[in-house]
Amino acid sequence: MYSRKIRHVTKSNVLAAAVSLLVIILAGLPIFYLAIRGLISGKELRELIFSQRTVQLFANTILLSSTVLCVCFALSLPLAWLTTQTNVLGRRLLVILSTAPLVVPSYIGAYAVITAFGPGGMLVEAAPQVYGFWGAVMTLSLYTYPYLFINLQTAFLSSDESLKEASYSLGYGPLITFFRIVLPTLVPGLLSGAILVLLYTISDFGAVALLRYDTFVRAIYIQYEASFNKEYAAALGLIVMSLSASFILIKTHIHQRFLFRGSGKNHRPSKIVDLGMWRWPVSVIAYTIPILALGLPIVVTGYWLIQGLASEENLKLPISAVTGSFSAAAVGAIVTGVVGLAVAYISLRHHKNPLVRAMEAVIHIQYGLPSIAVALAFVFFVIRFAYPLYQTFFLLILAYSIRFLPHTVGASKTALAHIHPQVYDGAKSLGASKSRIFRTITWPLARTGIIGGMTMTFLNIVKELPLTLVLSPLGFETLATNMWGSMEEAFYARAAVPALIIILLSSLSIAWVLPKTARDGNWERSESGIG
């Protein structure tokens, strides 16, 4: 019996190591490719990196990401404070609306901005030229500020009222108390949200491409479309990867200094601030931001649909695009769900294994890379080593599965972690097989988390643009690529149909991106706490 147990443990360890190694190879392909191309190119790579064109792209990317971050901070800080510390009207609704812009893809946001304020748009006479830097700033700020808002809201809810009262008792006013007491407690949330905004901005493709603002990601796609310059595309991808890693390291270094500032068991939630006569004006201003972000694409798509119908334009439902989106998303979600469940199980059972830890790290690192860099890495690798797979549905699903694996791994891991090991031990002692244990224990207890991760994957695949543009088979189209093609040809009315469908589908994910406070009812604090 003891030898049988040893054989079982050894077999389990070997299987975990094999799966981990396979996932590391597949998920790490973009990282390995960029690193190898850098080593091979040598002197030529250095010349490309320090060329005038690359320096300009670097400056553009840094300027865009830093400006978007500043605008997001200016939008998010007041909203987070109002929804957690004041009696602003409809706090629950304001939180939902302020979080909802996350479901709008950046290319649909850019489409809304262009068709509203661009040449020939709805409000062209009322707005300046939207193409270029300021158009990209406006679009990306409106659809990335929720990342910062969610984290700052959580930080405000974690602030301790007793610390502020202590500051007041020492004679310090509200302004000094905010900078010396409140602001340091917001730093962890601020950093967590800021890194998400920065990573999203430097890796965004849809908005900068449609608004014609040159960043690293747009330049990578142009190299692929125009001359297929492997060296330069790889050099730019390597820079983006290094830039992302630098942001993460800086965030981690600063974050360590602000980890332990809580007051432990004596923590008291903040009192609600009564806005008094300013309650209505402040509420109107606060609601303007999310309503603009959500209302603009909805109003614009509706306007162009009506315009297209009025001019008798052929606005047929893109059946092939709908079929392509649903087939790719359904297959991708199922494959990613199965793989994610296996990876989550292995990471929980073999968390001390170095290969397993490396697998988890690689999965999340590749997710931080731009989609276009991931797509090109697959293209270059397949053309060189597995050409029959080039532009096949299999390769597209493989890329989707690797790209969105963190969604299903995280959701499945959280769900499985809530099942106590003794439950499995009890079932095994009763002679239950592994398949029966999964059917009767694992699936019923963990299916909500597993299905949730698969749902998020499905919706992300429907919205995904760069991977689909580069890797999809000839003649295959999705809602995202159909809209992209219409936008490139300036067929605004035709682009409105797939845009509206994507918005409707994306709205389903609101329940998964709402902050925890929205579900736990943290707005139900007594109004007697107003101070």
Salt bridges, closest charged atoms under 4 A:
GLU161 OE1 - LYS164 NZ 3.42
GLU165 OE2 - ARG268 NH2 2.86
GLU165 OE2 - LYS271 NZ 3.82
ASP214 OD2 - ARG53 NH1 3.49
ASP214 OD1 - ARG218 NH1 2.50
GLU231 OE2 - ARG37 NH2 2.67
GLU360 OE2 - LYS413 NZ 2.67
ASP520 OD2 - LYS516 NZ 2.21
GLU524 OE2 - ARG92 NH2 2.93
GLU527 OE2 - ARG91 NH2 3.61
